[in-house]
């Protein structure tokens, strides 16, 4: 199974989700059965590491994001990934615009699918440390539910 998380620049929310899901898959013994990646709808940060504040908050909870590098989502990703999960409605609209008509990969808002209380993961980029902590809280809970779904699919 293959999962792609998508946000705007691929330096805050989607790399956090990638790191959290990888960690949870490892912990549950499913890591060798699932490929996880992240991408951004924009191209501003391609090739760059996640935001330093993202890395710091993630590392404090045991998630090492230092090896990740930003990439831009492409139409071809829809044929490669089973689940393409957007962090907010704007990202979802951008993804729908480039999604090939015959795409078989599922496309949805990450939190709408797995959290229920909120539809969107707020972008912490222009805020303080509390925003990065909130993103981690939301993503950790949603990834737990995603792992349950993945286990059922496998």
N, C-alpha and C positions, 0 to 999 in steps of 0.2 A: 504494500500500500504506500501511496505517496501523498504527502500533505504540503501545501504551499501557503504560507501566511503572507498577506500583503498589506502594507500601509503606504504612506505618501513617499517618504524618502528612504525607507529601509535602514534607518539608523536608531529608531527608538522602539516602537511597538512590535513590529513584525520580527525583528531579531530577538526581542525578549520572548515572544511566543515560541520561536524556533528553539531557543535555548531551554525554556521550561519544558516544552514537549519532549525534546531529546532526553532531558534528565529524567522525566517521569517514565518514558519508555524504557530507559536503561534500568531504572529501579524496578519496573514490573516485568523485566525479561523480554520485552517486545522490540527492543532497539534493532535487532538484526532483521526484523520483518517490515520495518517502516522507514521510509526515507522522508526526511523533513528538511524544508528549505524556507527561505523568506525572500521577498522582493519588494520593490517600491514601484509605484506608478510613475514617479518622476525619475529623472536621470541625474540629478544634482550631485548625488553622493556615490555614484557607481565606483566600486573598487575601494571605498573607504570603510574603516572599521565602524562599529556602532558608536553612537554618541558616548562620550566619556561618562556622563551622568547615568546613562543607561547601564553601562558596564559596571560602574561602582555599585549601583543599587542591586543589580543582578548578582554580582559577586558576593555581596553581603548575605545573600540567601543561598549561596552555593552554586550559582550558575555562571560558568565562565564563557563569555561571549567573545573573547579576544580573537579567536580564529575566524570569526565571521567577517565577510566582506559584502558590501551592498551590491545588489544587482537590480536592474530594471526588469519588470515583468514584460513578457513578450507573448504574442498570440500563441506561439508554440507551447507555452507552459500549460495551456488548457488541455493539450493532448498528452502531456507527460504526468499530470497530477490528478489523483482521484478526487481530492478536496482542495479547492482554492478558497481560502477564508480571508475576507476583507475586514479590516479593523474599523472602518466607518462607512457611512452611506456614500460619501464622496468617492472613496476608493472603490466601492462596489459599482457605482455608476461608471467610473473609468474602466473597470474590468469588463463590464457588460458591453461597453463600446468597442473593445478590442477582441472580445471573445468570438472565435469562429462559430458559425451557425451549427456545425456538425459536432461541436465539442461534447465529449461525454463526461468530462470532469464536472463535479458538483461545485456550484458557486453560491456563496452565502456570506452573510455577516457572521463573524466568529461568535460574538456574544449572543446574538439573537438565537443562534443555533444551540449554544451550550450554557448560557447563563440564565436567560429568561427575564431578569430584572432590568437589564440595560441592553440596548441594541449595539452600542458603540463603545470601543475602547478609546477614551479621551487621549488626545495628543498631548504629551507632557512637555514638548520641546520648549515652549515659551514660558513655562512655569518653574516652580522650585522643586526641591527634593520630594515633597509630598506627592506631587503628580507622578513621579516615577514609582513611588511606593504603591500608589493606587493602581497603576497599570499592572504592576506585579501581582497585587492581590486579585485583581479581576482575571488575569491570564492564568494564574495558578489554579483557581477554581474551575475555570472553563476547560483547561487542559485535563484536569481530572476526569471530567465528563467525556472529553474527546477520547481519552485513553480507554474508557469503558466502551465507547462506540467502536473504536478500532479493534479491541479485543473481540467484540461480537462479530465484526466483519471478517476477522481472520479465522 
